[in-house]
């Protein structure tokens, strides 16, 4: 896997993934940014959420469960001093479908957290990561 990040100007950078997709990253105005894109640390949260959502939907579909939607709301606490690493990340999953069994959803969430989500598992040795979920029956 490869990626490339190019400085555009001030605190603005464009990241290009190995698959050819681009994302703009920018810093806050107090660091010379113009709020043109997400912050790099926000990208880490988005990666954890995306990885988790992908896993959960995939696991539920593979189990032939009637999943219709999956939203992951994330919150991250960071250290107060440099380096301002994440100290805690919480994932709240909102999974919608038609009569989704709670046991199946719980299993999918746990499998993602414990076995499949590379982003979560990579961060787990240094970040406390918690999760919970709710089911919305359509």
Secondary structure, DSSP 8 states (H G I E B T S, - for coil): --EEEEEEETTEEEEEETTS-EEEEE--GGGT--S-SB-HHHHHHHHHHHHHHHHHHHHHHHTT--EEEEEEEEEEEE-SSSS--EEEEEEEEEEEESS--HHHHHHHHHHIIIII-HHHHHHHTTSEEEEEEEEEE-
